[in-house]
Amino acid sequence: MVQKALKEIKRGVSEIIDLEYIEKLVTRYYESGTSYTIKAGFDPTGADLHLGHTVLLNKLRTFQKHGAVVQLVIGDFTATIGDPTGKSETRKVMDRETIIRNAKTYQDQAFLVLDKDKTESVYNSEWFEKLGASGMVALTTQFNVARMLERDDFEKRFKSNQSISISEFLYPLLQGYDSVELKSDIELGGTDQKFNLLMGRHLQRSYNVGKEQAVITMPILEGLDGIQKMSKSLDNYIGITEEPNSIYAKVLSISDELMWRYYELLSSLDLEDINELKINVQNGKVHPKNAKENLAIELVTRFYNQELANIAKEEFDKVFKSNEIPSNIDEFEIDEPAWICKILVDVNLEPSTSQARRDIKQGAIRLNQDKISDEQMVLESGEYIAQVGKRKFAKIKVK
């Protein structure tokens, strides 16, 4: 059983530091029932989680199956600084009210994946507010500037004469100190977090915790474009609380190549089954679209249920195969005739009038299922079904 557990744990990971310690923890659990802890931190800098976040959450859930108690660290204190990882400039400071509101949303969404009974949610302000100025100064003595500048993003910014605030130097120390307070056995994070995760090992040793946490890094999931990491700011994400129809359609929109990446990091299928499916797609026994449909159904079922997943498939097939209008679309009322591009922005089909004009020129916009080409069109009184691309619809009534 231990070897089976380790096989699941190692699936899809980028790197494991101190696998022997993890094996010892898992073995002890199966021999004596003794649990252990795995830590993962989330700074509530946004309100919603997307599939990229679930790469970590899925791995945490795997550990829960094999004896771990998850320490879900809500970084309400560290969020006031902002994680500098991958950033070319200092982040803006967030206000406390927004942080607390986002934190509640994060927890609610995380429990769509995690076992709540095997999760300890903690806020790192609990210990940092008690640490005080003297404790914070003592913390800064545990690492030097030269070592801090070895971190890739700090090094790049330093060499290009870009600003690095002292608070940003504090961030890795603060994340590492979380592991001191929690006495974590393992910490999990993305590949871009490796420096911060190793800081936890370093500080546990410096503060004589009596253990050095193992570290696991997970790949960064690419977004729908297959190039950049999944991010709400890049609009290439799939939110886990989006409507079932939206999740299903977005999964169907990814490339055939990216599909296998999603299968490995997001699906609960065994790797052997995924490899068999991939071979069947390659030799023509299974169409790539059918494989993608199965993945989409699995993900919608995970966050909703099988019935809604089946309905999402039916709706998708109705719209995309038969070129029909979706059954449920948002309705909007416009007070008076107006420019088509402005209306498309007002009903949330387009981000800007300039993008609307580009889409009209490219033939990507339809009114009542007919393509339009006049970017100066004014919508007169009447009712319209507006469509942008294949997934965005709105019913518009102009008074």
Buried (B, 14 or more C-beta within 10 A) or exposed (E): EBEEBBEBBEBBBEEBBBBEBBBBBBBBBEEEEEBBBBBBBBBBBBBBBBBBBBBBBBBBBBBBEBBBBBBBBBBBBBBBBBBBBEEEEBBEEBEEEBBBEBBEBBBEBBBBBBEEEBBEBBBBBEBBEEBEEEEBEEBEEBBEEEEBBEBEBBEEBBEEEBEBBEBBBBBBBBBBBBBBBBBBBBBBBBEBBBBBBBBBBBBBBBBEBEEBBBBBBBBBBBBBBEEEBBBBEEEBBBBBBBBBBBBBBBBBBBBEEBBBBBBBBBBEBEBEEBBEBBEBBEEEEBEBEEBBBBBBBBBBBBBBEEEBBBBBBEBBEBBEEEEEBBEEBEEBEBEEEBBBBBBBBBBEBBEEBEBBBBBBEEEBBBBEEEEBEEBEBEBEEEEBBBBBEBBBBBBBEBE
